[in-house]
Amino acid sequence: MSNLKKRFNEILQDIEKNIKNKEDLDYIKSQVYNISLLFLDEIDKLAELNLGRLNVMIDREKELTKRIATMEKVINNIEKEMYISPECDFEIICPYCNTEFTEDFSDGFKHEVRCPECDNLIELDWHDEGCGCEHECNGECDECEDDKDNDDNYEEDDEDLEEDENNENEDDM
């Protein structure tokens, strides 16, 4: 801003040097002031407009910050609900003798535990989508594919048997 003021004064001094008529000099000075005031008014309008836009952006940022905080709370709650810490203990009720006991899974999840009271083996269902085989292949292994093929063959055999029975019943009539 100091450079602008300095340059403005230099222009006025140059005008005073070159214009000798006092009336013309006063007129030109007043017009230069009027032009400079016009520019300053426009600059003020632009500054107010930008300040308004900035305030809108600040308000939006506050709103987005609140939304993000809410989403983070929801995500944290989901994580708490979905995540099972491997260092936690689980209470298990034996389906054979109804004994309630606590099992430590700090070294990983197990698919079966032994009841300390009746010594029966209890299978645990962790709701995984696997095929149930011991190697947790999700139905992708050769053994599971063979079992699936065998199941399909059994279904086909059942259909063939039903068809044969229907044909025999028709022949009897």
C-alpha positions as CSV (number, residue, x, y, z in Angstrom):
1,M,0.0,0.0,0.0
2,S,2.9,2.4,0.7
3,N,4.1,1.9,-2.9
4,L,0.7,2.9,-4.2
5,K,0.6,6.1,-2.0
6,K,4.2,7.0,-3.1
7,R,3.3,6.4,-6.8
8,F,0.1,8.5,-6.4
9,N,2.1,11.4,-4.9
10,E,4.7,11.2,-7.7
11,I,1.9,11.4,-10.3
12,L,0.5,14.5,-8.6
13,Q,3.9,16.2,-8.5
14,D,4.4,15.5,-12.1
15,I,1.1,17.1,-13.0
16,E,1.9,20.2,-10.9
17,K,5.2,20.6,-12.7
18,N,3.7,20.3,-16.2
19,I,0.5,22.4,-15.7
20,K,1.0,26.1,-15.0
21,N,-2.5,27.3,-14.9
22,K,-3.8,27.1,-11.3
23,E,-7.5,26.5,-12.3
24,D,-6.5,23.6,-14.6
25,L,-4.2,22.1,-12.0
26,D,-7.0,22.1,-9.4
27,Y,-9.5,20.6,-11.8
28,I,-7.1,17.8,-12.8
29,K,-6.2,17.1,-9.2
30,S,-9.9,16.8,-8.2
31,Q,-10.6,14.5,-11.2
32,V,-7.6,12.3,-10.3
33,Y,-8.9,12.1,-6.7
34,N,-12.4,11.2,-8.0
35,I,-11.0,8.4,-10.2
36,S,-8.9,7.1,-7.3
37,L,-12.0,7.1,-5.0
38,L,-13.9,5.2,-7.7
39,F,-11.2,2.5,-7.8
40,L,-11.1,2.4,-4.0
41,D,-14.8,1.9,-3.8
42,E,-14.7,-0.9,-6.3
43,I,-11.8,-2.5,-4.3
44,D,-14.0,-2.2,-1.2
45,K,-16.9,-3.9,-2.9
46,L,-14.7,-6.7,-4.1
47,A,-13.3,-7.1,-0.6
48,E,-16.8,-7.3,0.9
49,L,-17.9,-9.8,-1.8
50,N,-14.9,-12.0,-1.1
51,L,-15.4,-11.7,2.6
52,G,-19.0,-12.8,2.2
53,R,-17.8,-15.8,0.1
54,L,-15.2,-16.6,2.7
55,N,-17.8,-16.5,5.5
56,V,-20.0,-18.9,3.5
57,M,-17.0,-21.2,3.0
58,I,-16.2,-21.0,6.7
59,D,-19.8,-21.9,7.6
60,R,-19.7,-24.9,5.1
61,E,-16.4,-26.0,6.6
62,K,-17.9,-26.0,10.1
63,E,-20.9,-28.0,8.8
64,L,-18.6,-30.5,7.1
65,T,-16.5,-30.8,10.2
66,K,-19.6,-31.6,12.2
67,R,-20.6,-34.2,9.6
68,I,-17.2,-35.7,9.5
69,A,-17.1,-36.0,13.3
70,T,-20.5,-37.7,13.3
71,M,-19.3,-40.1,10.6
72,E,-16.2,-40.9,12.5
73,K,-18.3,-41.7,15.6
74,V,-20.5,-44.0,13.5
75,I,-17.4,-45.7,12.0
76,N,-15.8,-46.1,15.4
77,N,-19.0,-47.6,16.7
78,I,-19.2,-50.0,13.7
79,E,-15.5,-50.9,14.3
80,K,-16.2,-51.6,17.9
81,E,-19.2,-53.8,17.0
82,M,-17.5,-55.6,14.2
83,Y,-14.0,-56.0,15.5
84,I,-13.3,-58.8,18.0
85,S,-10.1,-58.4,19.8
86,P,-7.9,-61.5,19.8
87,E,-7.0,-60.8,23.4
88,C,-10.5,-61.1,24.7
89,D,-12.1,-64.0,26.6
90,F,-15.4,-65.5,25.5
91,E,-18.0,-67.1,27.7
92,I,-19.1,-70.4,26.3
93,I,-22.0,-72.6,27.5
94,C,-21.5,-76.3,26.9
95,P,-24.5,-77.7,24.9
96,Y,-23.9,-81.1,26.5
97,C,-23.8,-80.3,30.2
98,N,-24.8,-76.6,30.3
99,T,-21.6,-75.6,32.1
100,E,-20.6,-72.0,31.5
101,F,-16.9,-71.4,31.2
102,T,-14.5,-68.8,29.8
103,E,-12.1,-69.5,26.9
104,D,-9.1,-67.4,26.1
105,F,-8.5,-66.7,22.4
106,S,-5.3,-64.7,22.8
107,D,-3.4,-67.0,20.4
108,G,-6.1,-66.9,17.7
109,F,-9.6,-68.1,17.1
110,K,-10.3,-71.8,17.4
111,H,-12.9,-73.8,15.7
112,E,-13.5,-76.1,18.6
113,V,-12.9,-76.2,22.4
114,R,-13.2,-78.8,25.0
115,C,-15.6,-78.5,27.9
116,P,-13.7,-78.5,31.2
117,E,-16.6,-80.3,33.0
118,C,-17.8,-83.1,30.6
119,D,-14.7,-83.1,28.4
120,N,-16.8,-83.1,25.2
121,L,-15.6,-81.3,22.1
122,I,-17.6,-78.2,21.2
123,E,-17.6,-76.8,17.7
124,L,-17.7,-73.1,17.5
125,D,-19.4,-71.2,14.7
126,W,-17.8,-67.9,13.9
127,H,-20.3,-67.2,11.1
128,D,-17.6,-67.5,8.4
129,E,-18.6,-68.1,4.8
130,G,-16.3,-71.0,4.4
131,C,-17.4,-74.4,3.1
132,G,-16.9,-76.1,6.5
133,C,-13.8,-78.0,5.5
134,E,-10.8,-78.1,7.9
135,H,-8.6,-75.9,5.7
136,E,-11.0,-73.0,5.3
137,C,-10.9,-72.7,1.5
138,N,-14.3,-71.0,1.1
139,G,-15.4,-73.9,-1.2
140,E,-12.6,-73.4,-3.6
141,C,-10.5,-76.5,-2.8
142,D,-10.4,-79.8,-4.8
143,E,-12.0,-81.7,-2.0
144,C,-14.9,-79.4,-1.7
145,E,-15.3,-79.3,-5.5
146,D,-15.3,-83.1,-5.5
147,D,-17.9,-83.1,-2.7
148,K,-20.0,-80.6,-4.7
149,D,-19.8,-82.7,-7.8
150,N,-20.8,-85.7,-5.8
151,D,-23.8,-83.8,-4.4
152,D,-24.8,-82.8,-7.9
153,N,-24.5,-86.4,-9.1
154,Y,-26.7,-87.5,-6.1
155,E,-29.3,-84.9,-7.2
156,E,-29.2,-86.2,-10.7
157,D,-29.5,-89.8,-9.5
158,D,-32.5,-88.8,-7.4
159,E,-34.1,-87.1,-10.5
160,D,-33.4,-90.2,-12.6
161,L,-35.0,-92.4,-9.9
162,E,-38.1,-90.3,-9.7
163,E,-38.4,-90.3,-13.5
164,D,-38.0,-94.1,-13.6
165,E,-40.7,-94.5,-10.9
166,N,-43.1,-92.2,-12.9
167,N,-42.5,-94.3,-16.0
168,E,-43.2,-97.5,-14.1
169,N,-46.4,-96.1,-12.7
170,E,-47.5,-95.1,-16.2
171,D,-46.7,-98.6,-17.5
172,D,-48.8,-100.2,-14.8
173,M,-51.9,-98.3,-15.9
